[in-house]
Structure formats: C-alpha cells, structure tokens
C-alpha cells in the first residue's frame, strides 16, 4: 500500500530493551497516573490519535499522523521535556518507524514477538490497558481502533496457532519445580522480586500460585515496585534495602536487565550467614543477567537463569525457532491483509463523492423530465457520460504526448465498467 497518500499514517517513536539503557527507560517511563497528562501534552501538540505504551521493556508512542517527520519531532520534544533529557541526548536511545514498518512493529509487540522473553503473556494486557487510557483521554479515534483491532487479531492467531506462548509459562513452571525441590512446600517460604521485568513478574505469579507465603518487590524505580506489588497483592520495599531483603528471602527472582549485575557472591555470602546457612534459590530472568554467575560457587546458593530453566522446560532450541518463524509468518500475512483493508478504505471518500454526484444529476433530470421514464433515463445517461467522454476525447487528441494517459484511462474504464 502507498501509505504516503493516506490522510493519516502510522508512526511509532520509542525506546526498548535493545535500543536504550535502563536509566533512559526509567527516565522516560510513563506510569498510569501520568498517562492522562502525557496524552494531554500530545493533544496540545496537535495529535488527535495516540497511545502511550509504557512497560519495563519499552516506552513508545503509537500514533497516526499526516506527517511522520513532524510527529517524530513533536514526540521527541515531549519525551525530552518530561524526562529532563535533551532531545539530542535522546536521539541515540530512540527508534522511529513509519507506515508499514510501524504497523509491523505494533503487530510484533502485541504478539509478544518483540519482548525481552518472546511469548511472555503480559504485553497484550498492557497494550489493552493503554488503549483504555487513550480512550478515556479522547485520543483513540476510528483509525487507531482499527489498527489495534488488527493487532489483537494477529496476537490471537500467534497464540492459538503456534507454541510461542508456551515457552515463558513453561519456564515459570520449571522455576517453581526447582524451588519446591529445594525448599519443599513453599507455604513457609518468603520471596523477593528484584526489578520490574515481565518475566520476573510471571515467575513471581507462579510462585504465589504455588503457595509462596510472602513476596516483596523492590525495583530501582520505587513507583514500579509499588505498581507490581499492587497487581500481585504483595509488599514492596526500597531497592536500597537489598542486604536485609536478601537475608529474608528463600526465593530470589531478578528482572532488572540493567546491563550490570545487582547481586554478587559477597552479598549472597553475607545473606546466607544471616540465614544460618538456610539455602537460597535464585532465578535470574534478566537479559543480560542480573546475578553474577559466580554466585553458583557459593555454598547454599542455587542460581538458575533463563537458559537453565528453558533447557528443562522446552523440547529444544529448534522447536522454539520453528515456532518463532511460524509466528512471524502470521504477522506478515496479517500485515498484508491490513494494508489491503486500509487501501480499500482509502477509496471510500471518492466512491461517496461519485455517488453524490450521480444522485445530484438524477434529481436534476427528474425535475426536468418528470414522469417520462424514457426521456429521463436517456438524459441521465447523457449527463453522466458527458464530462468523462469529453476528457477521453481530449486525451485521444493529444497525440503521442497523451498516449500513455489515454491507454491507462482506457484500461481503467474497461476494468471499472467491465467493458470486456
């Protein structure tokens, strides 16, 4: 589809776990309480349809705009102002996508193919929650609703027709099994979730479902820890209280992905000393890892990362890659179907205009001819064909200069009115 000819074009501007540092995403993060004011700033900047997707993995604006370059500049300025960063400093942290690339990205995100852990189930619910907030702010028009509906349909196909979604759930189940192997019944165990990553939250949910007695959430950004604690109905604490938190935890789950380790052997050794050598099970869901691998050499510490858990949970790398290929094939198919739908909708204004013109001529003819059916129909045909006939004659009379236009017009007429 030629998106350039559309009145509104899909645009995505944002930062994710691949493009940016955790510190930048924390600065850009838009929590639920700030969504209304953020969308309000977008409206003041001239946006009429926009969605702010803000999670642990990404902070993105999905919008429809007549000028992608203008949209990008406006969004970057708003993000810079809110994060107290310069627009120049943000440039290297952000990606800008437009037209088909933007739609493909939205489909991939909603289908959890662009997540830190492919297939994790939280992102679809997060996008739907952001859509509700955009609706409440009056920023979710018909075009954006249609785009999101197509994205949800794609996500549904990916989940129902591939095994992509089984991977993260199986990993969480494997983590629970290892924790139970070490501690037995989890009803007497306390857990600690470090960071706000979706995979860490998924493992924590599985631990709670298996009977974990108490869970505390701590994250570099306290508001994120508070939000996750509210959704999991558990406690939260400042990230700076790490030493006592580690000492109390029988199960430690990390989901920071900050490109530096947050748990090292010295911290675990001190925690185990305070625990009177009661063992601790650590699940590192960070990519890159949050826990120094040397922790595994500490007596009483049992560290598993995503690779370890997946090795137990899944049949193997080949099956995962096959599922990913199948999922991306679905995205491509749905992308093509959406483009065709948008192209057909683009023709609607011209069709409405044509029908309106025909109806106006019909009414004029009826006034002139009254109940004389033969006269009115002949006059109607003459009036409707007069201007197209004159235009075709002009093209034919233009000689070689108009030959190409004449041939295109003739082919189009034959196609439109099935003259062959």
C-alpha positions as CSV (number, residue, x, y, z in Angstrom):
1,X,0.0,0.0,0.0
2,X,1.2,3.6,-0.7
3,X,0.9,5.0,2.8
4,X,2.3,8.3,1.6
5,X,-1.1,9.1,0.0
6,X,-3.1,8.4,3.2
7,X,-4.5,11.2,5.3
8,X,-3.1,9.6,8.5
9,X,0.0,7.4,8.6
10,X,1.0,5.0,11.4
11,X,4.0,6.2,13.4
12,X,6.0,4.7,16.3
13,X,8.6,6.5,18.3
14,X,10.1,4.8,21.4
15,X,12.8,3.1,23.3
16,X,13.0,-0.6,24.2
17,X,15.4,-3.0,25.9
18,X,17.5,-3.2,22.8
19,X,17.8,0.4,21.9
20,X,18.3,2.1,25.2
21,X,19.8,1.8,28.7
22,X,17.6,1.0,31.7
23,X,18.4,4.5,33.1
24,X,16.9,6.1,30.0
25,X,13.8,3.9,30.1
26,X,13.3,4.7,33.7
27,X,13.5,8.5,32.9
28,X,11.1,8.1,30.0
29,X,8.7,5.8,31.9
30,X,5.0,7.0,32.0
31,X,3.1,5.4,34.8
32,X,-0.6,5.0,34.8
33,X,-1.2,8.1,36.9
34,X,0.8,10.2,34.4
35,X,-0.9,8.8,31.3
36,X,-3.6,11.5,31.2
37,X,-1.2,14.4,31.4
38,X,1.2,12.8,28.8
39,X,-1.7,12.3,26.4
40,X,-2.8,15.8,27.1
41,X,0.6,17.1,26.0
42,X,0.3,15.1,22.8
43,X,-3.1,16.6,22.2
44,X,-1.8,20.1,22.7
45,X,1.0,19.4,20.2
46,X,-1.6,18.6,17.6
47,X,-2.1,14.8,17.9
48,X,-5.7,13.6,17.7
49,X,-5.0,9.8,18.0
50,X,-2.2,8.4,20.1
51,X,-1.4,5.6,22.5
52,X,1.4,5.6,25.1
53,X,2.8,2.1,25.7
54,X,5.0,2.2,28.8
55,X,6.3,-1.1,30.3
56,X,9.5,-2.4,31.8
57,X,10.8,-3.3,28.3
58,X,9.7,-0.2,26.4
59,X,8.3,3.3,26.3
60,X,6.6,4.0,23.0
61,X,4.1,6.4,21.4
62,X,1.9,4.8,18.7
63,X,0.1,7.4,16.7
64,X,-1.5,8.3,13.4
65,X,-0.3,11.5,11.7
66,X,-0.3,13.1,8.3
67,X,3.4,14.0,8.6
68,X,5.7,11.3,10.3
69,X,8.7,13.6,10.5
70,X,6.6,16.3,12.3
71,X,5.2,13.6,14.6
72,X,8.6,12.3,15.4
73,X,10.0,15.8,16.3
74,X,7.0,16.6,18.4
75,X,7.1,13.4,20.4
76,X,10.8,13.6,21.0
77,X,10.5,17.1,22.3
78,X,7.7,16.0,24.7
79,X,9.7,13.0,25.9
80,X,12.8,15.1,26.4
81,X,10.9,17.7,28.4
82,X,9.2,15.0,30.6
83,X,12.4,13.0,31.2
84,X,14.6,16.1,31.7
85,X,16.9,15.0,29.0
86,X,17.9,16.9,25.9
87,X,16.4,15.9,22.6
88,X,19.9,15.4,21.3
89,X,20.7,13.0,24.2
90,X,17.6,11.0,23.4
91,X,18.3,10.6,19.7
92,X,20.6,7.6,20.2
93,X,18.1,5.9,22.6
94,X,15.1,6.0,20.3
95,X,13.8,4.4,17.1
96,X,11.4,6.0,14.7
97,X,9.2,3.9,12.5
98,X,6.5,4.9,10.0
99,X,3.9,3.3,7.6
100,X,4.3,-0.4,7.1
101,X,7.3,-0.7,9.4
102,X,5.3,0.9,12.2
103,X,2.3,-1.4,11.7
104,X,4.6,-4.5,11.7
105,X,6.2,-3.3,14.9
106,X,2.8,-2.8,16.6
107,X,1.7,-6.3,15.5
108,X,5.0,-7.8,16.8
109,X,4.8,-6.1,20.1
110,X,1.2,-7.1,20.7
111,X,2.0,-10.7,19.7
112,X,4.9,-10.6,22.2
113,X,7.5,-11.2,19.5
114,X,9.4,-8.1,20.4
115,X,9.6,-8.8,24.2
116,X,12.7,-9.5,26.3
117,X,11.4,-13.0,26.6
118,X,9.4,-13.9,23.4
119,X,5.9,-15.1,24.2
120,X,5.5,-13.6,27.6
121,X,1.8,-13.1,28.2
122,X,1.7,-9.7,29.9
123,X,2.2,-7.4,27.0
124,X,-1.2,-7.9,25.4
125,X,-3.0,-6.9,28.6
126,X,-0.6,-3.9,29.0
127,X,-1.4,-2.6,25.5
128,X,-5.2,-3.0,26.1
129,X,-4.8,-1.1,29.4
130,X,-3.0,1.7,27.5
131,X,-5.8,1.7,24.9
132,X,-8.4,2.2,27.6
133,X,-6.5,5.2,29.0
134,X,-6.2,6.6,25.5
135,X,-10.0,6.3,25.1
136,X,-10.6,8.0,28.4
137,X,-8.4,10.8,27.2
138,X,-10.3,11.1,23.9
139,X,-7.2,10.1,21.9
140,X,-8.4,6.8,20.4
141,X,-10.1,7.5,17.1
142,X,-11.5,5.1,14.5
143,X,-8.2,4.6,12.6
144,X,-6.3,3.8,15.8
145,X,-9.1,1.5,16.9
146,X,-8.9,-0.4,13.6
147,X,-5.1,-0.7,13.8
148,X,-5.3,-2.1,17.4
149,X,-8.1,-4.5,16.4
150,X,-5.9,-5.9,13.6
151,X,-3.0,-6.2,16.1
152,X,-5.1,-8.1,18.6
153,X,-6.3,-10.4,15.9
154,X,-2.7,-11.1,14.9
155,X,-1.8,-11.8,18.5
156,X,-4.7,-14.2,18.9
157,X,-3.6,-16.1,15.8
158,X,0.0,-16.3,17.1
159,X,-1.1,-17.6,20.4
160,X,-3.6,-20.1,19.0
161,X,-1.6,-21.4,16.0
162,X,1.9,-21.6,17.5
163,X,3.5,-22.7,20.7
164,X,5.3,-19.4,21.3
165,X,3.2,-18.6,24.4
166,X,4.1,-22.0,26.0
167,X,7.8,-21.1,26.5
168,X,7.5,-18.4,29.2
169,X,4.8,-20.3,31.1
170,X,6.9,-23.5,31.0
171,X,9.9,-21.6,32.2
172,X,7.9,-20.2,35.2
173,X,6.6,-23.7,35.9
174,X,10.2,-25.1,35.8
175,X,11.3,-22.4,38.3
176,X,8.5,-23.4,40.7
177,X,9.5,-27.0,40.5
178,X,13.2,-26.2,41.3
179,X,12.1,-24.1,44.2
180,X,9.9,-26.9,45.6
181,X,12.7,-29.4,45.1
182,X,15.0,-27.2,47.2
183,X,12.5,-25.9,49.9
184,X,9.6,-28.4,49.8
185,X,6.2,-26.8,50.3
186,X,6.5,-23.0,49.6
187,X,3.9,-22.1,52.2
188,X,6.7,-21.4,54.7
189,X,8.9,-19.5,52.2
190,X,9.4,-15.9,51.5
191,X,10.2,-14.5,48.1
192,X,11.9,-11.4,46.7
193,X,11.4,-9.9,43.3
194,X,14.1,-7.5,42.2
195,X,13.2,-5.3,39.2
196,X,10.1,-4.8,37.1
197,X,10.6,-7.1,34.1
198,X,7.6,-9.0,32.8
199,X,9.3,-12.4,33.0
200,X,10.2,-11.8,36.7
201,X,6.6,-10.9,37.4
202,X,5.4,-14.1,35.6
203,X,7.7,-16.3,37.7
204,X,6.6,-14.4,40.9
205,X,2.9,-15.1,39.9
206,X,3.7,-18.8,39.5
207,X,5.4,-18.9,42.9
208,X,2.5,-17.2,44.6
209,X,0.1,-19.6,42.9
210,X,2.2,-22.5,44.2
211,X,1.7,-21.2,47.8
212,X,4.6,-18.8,48.4
213,X,3.9,-17.3,51.9
214,X,5.1,-13.8,51.3
215,X,6.5,-11.7,48.5
216,X,8.4,-8.4,48.5
217,X,9.0,-6.4,45.3
218,X,11.9,-4.0,45.0
219,X,12.9,-2.1,41.9
220,X,15.3,0.8,41.1
221,X,12.2,3.0,40.5
222,X,10.1,2.7,43.6
223,X,6.8,3.6,41.7
224,X,7.3,0.5,39.5
225,X,7.8,-1.7,42.6
226,X,4.7,-0.3,44.1
227,X,2.6,-0.9,40.9
228,X,3.7,-4.5,40.6
229,X,3.1,-5.1,44.4
230,X,-0.4,-3.8,43.9
231,X,-1.1,-6.1,41.0
232,X,0.3,-9.1,42.8
233,X,-1.3,-8.1,46.2
234,X,2.1,-8.3,48.0
235,X,4.6,-5.9,49.6
236,X,7.2,-3.5,48.2
237,X,10.4,-2.0,49.6
238,X,13.1,0.4,48.5
239,X,15.8,-1.1,46.3
240,X,18.5,0.3,48.6
241,X,17.4,-2.2,51.3
242,X,18.8,-5.0,49.3
243,X,21.0,-6.6,52.1
244,X,18.2,-7.3,54.6
245,X,15.8,-8.2,51.8
246,X,18.2,-10.9,50.6
247,X,18.7,-12.2,54.1
248,X,14.9,-12.8,54.5
249,X,14.4,-14.3,51.0
250,X,14.2,-18.1,50.4
251,X,13.5,-17.5,46.7
252,X,15.0,-14.5,44.9
253,X,13.8,-13.6,41.4
254,X,15.6,-10.9,39.4
255,X,14.2,-8.9,36.4
256,X,16.3,-5.7,36.2
257,X,18.1,-6.2,32.9
258,X,20.2,-3.2,33.6
259,X,23.4,-4.5,31.9
260,X,25.2,-4.5,35.3
261,X,24.8,-7.2,37.9
262,X,22.8,-6.3,41.0
263,X,23.5,-9.4,43.1
264,X,27.1,-10.7,43.6
265,X,28.7,-13.5,45.6
266,X,29.6,-11.3,48.6
267,X,26.0,-10.2,49.0
268,X,24.8,-13.8,48.9
269,X,27.5,-14.9,51.3
270,X,26.5,-12.3,53.8
271,X,22.8,-13.1,53.4
272,X,23.4,-16.9,53.9
273,X,25.4,-16.1,57.1
274,X,22.4,-14.2,58.5
275,X,20.1,-17.0,57.3
276,X,22.2,-19.6,59.3
277,X,23.1,-21.3,56.1
278,X,19.5,-21.9,55.1
279,X,19.8,-22.3,51.3
280,X,18.5,-19.7,48.8
281,X,17.1,-20.3,45.3
282,X,17.8,-17.6,42.7
283,X,16.0,-17.2,39.4
284,X,17.7,-14.7,37.1
285,X,15.3,-13.6,34.3
286,X,17.4,-10.6,33.3
287,X,18.8,-10.3,29.8
288,X,21.7,-9.6,30.2
289,X,21.8,-11.4,33.6
290,X,21.3,-9.6,36.9
291,X,23.2,-12.1,39.1
292,X,26.9,-12.7,38.9
293,X,27.4,-16.3,37.7
294,X,30.0,-16.7,40.4
295,X,27.1,-16.9,42.9
296,X,26.7,-20.5,41.9
297,X,30.0,-21.2,43.6
298,X,28.7,-20.0,46.9
299,X,27.7,-23.0,49.1
300,X,24.0,-22.8,49.8
301,X,23.1,-20.7,46.7
302,X,21.4,-22.3,43.8
303,X,21.2,-20.0,40.7
304,X,19.3,-20.7,37.5
305,X,19.0,-18.3,34.6
306,X,16.6,-18.4,31.6
307,X,18.8,-20.7,29.7
308,X,18.9,-23.3,32.5
309,X,15.2,-23.2,33.0
310,X,14.4,-23.4,29.3
311,X,16.6,-26.4,28.9
312,X,14.4,-28.2,31.3
313,X,11.1,-26.7,30.2
314,X,11.3,-26.8,26.4
315,X,12.0,-29.5,23.9
316,X,14.9,-27.6,22.5
317,X,16.1,-24.6,20.6
318,X,14.9,-25.9,17.2
319,X,11.3,-26.1,18.3
320,X,11.5,-22.5,19.7
321,X,12.9,-21.2,16.5
322,X,10.3,-23.0,14.4
323,X,7.6,-21.5,16.5
324,X,9.1,-18.1,16.0
325,X,9.2,-18.5,12.3
326,X,5.6,-19.6,12.2
327,X,4.6,-16.6,14.4
328,X,6.5,-14.1,12.1
329,X,4.8,-15.6,9.1
330,X,1.4,-14.9,10.7
331,X,2.5,-11.3,11.3
332,X,3.4,-10.9,7.7
333,X,0.1,-12.3,6.5
334,X,-1.9,-10.1,8.8
335,X,0.2,-7.1,7.8
336,X,-0.6,-7.7,4.1
337,X,-4.3,-8.1,4.9
338,X,-4.4,-4.9,7.0
339,X,-2.7,-3.0,4.2
340,X,-5.3,-4.1,1.7
341,X,-8.1,-3.2,4.1
342,X,-6.6,0.3,4.6
343,X,-6.2,0.7,0.9
344,X,-9.9,-0.2,0.3
345,X,-10.9,2.3,3.0
346,X,-8.9,5.0,1.3
347,X,-11.2,4.7,-1.8
348,X,-14.3,5.3,0.2
349,X,-14.3,9.1,0.1
350,X,-14.0,9.1,-3.7
351,X,-16.8,6.5,-4.0
352,X,-19.1,8.6,-1.8
353,X,-18.3,11.7,-3.8
354,X,-19.1,9.8,-7.0
355,X,-22.4,8.5,-5.7
356,X,-23.3,12.0,-4.5
357,X,-22.5,13.5,-8.0
358,X,-24.7,10.8,-9.6
359,X,-27.6,11.4,-7.2
360,X,-27.4,15.2,-7.8
361,X,-27.6,14.6,-11.6
362,X,-30.5,12.2,-11.2
363,X,-32.5,14.7,-9.1
364,X,-31.9,17.4,-11.8
365,X,-33.1,15.1,-14.5
366,X,-36.3,14.1,-12.7
367,X,-37.1,17.8,-12.2
368,X,-36.7,18.4,-15.9
369,X,-38.4,15.3,-17.3
370,X,-41.0,14.4,-14.6
371,X,-42.6,11.0,-15.1
372,X,-41.3,10.4,-18.7
373,X,-39.1,7.4,-17.9
374,X,-37.6,7.0,-21.4
375,X,-36.7,10.7,-21.7
376,X,-35.3,10.9,-18.2
377,X,-33.1,7.8,-18.5
378,X,-31.7,8.9,-21.8
379,X,-31.0,12.4,-20.4
380,X,-29.4,10.8,-17.3
381,X,-27.0,8.7,-19.3
382,X,-26.1,11.7,-21.4
383,X,-25.4,13.9,-18.4
384,X,-23.4,11.3,-16.6
385,X,-21.2,10.4,-19.6
386,X,-20.7,13.9,-21.0
387,X,-17.7,15.0,-18.9
388,X,-15.9,11.6,-19.0
389,X,-16.4,11.5,-22.7
390,X,-15.0,14.9,-23.3
391,X,-12.0,14.1,-21.1
392,X,-11.3,10.9,-23.1
393,X,-11.6,12.8,-26.4
394,X,-9.0,15.4,-25.1
395,X,-6.6,12.6,-24.2
396,X,-7.0,10.9,-27.6
397,X,-6.5,14.2,-29.4
398,X,-3.2,14.9,-27.5
399,X,-1.4,12.5,-29.8
400,X,1.9,10.9,-28.6
401,X,2.1,13.3,-25.6
402,X,-1.1,11.9,-24.2
403,X,-0.8,8.3,-25.5
404,X,0.2,6.8,-22.2
405,X,-2.5,8.7,-20.3
406,X,-5.1,7.6,-22.9
407,X,-4.0,3.9,-22.6
408,X,-4.2,4.0,-18.8
409,X,-7.6,5.7,-18.8
410,X,-9.0,3.2,-21.3
411,X,-7.7,0.2,-19.3
412,X,-9.2,1.7,-16.2
413,X,-12.6,2.3,-17.8
414,X,-12.7,-1.3,-19.1
415,X,-11.9,-2.5,-15.7
416,X,-14.3,-0.3,-13.8
417,X,-17.3,-0.9,-16.1
418,X,-16.4,-4.5,-17.2
419,X,-16.5,-3.4,-20.9
420,X,-14.7,-6.6,-21.9
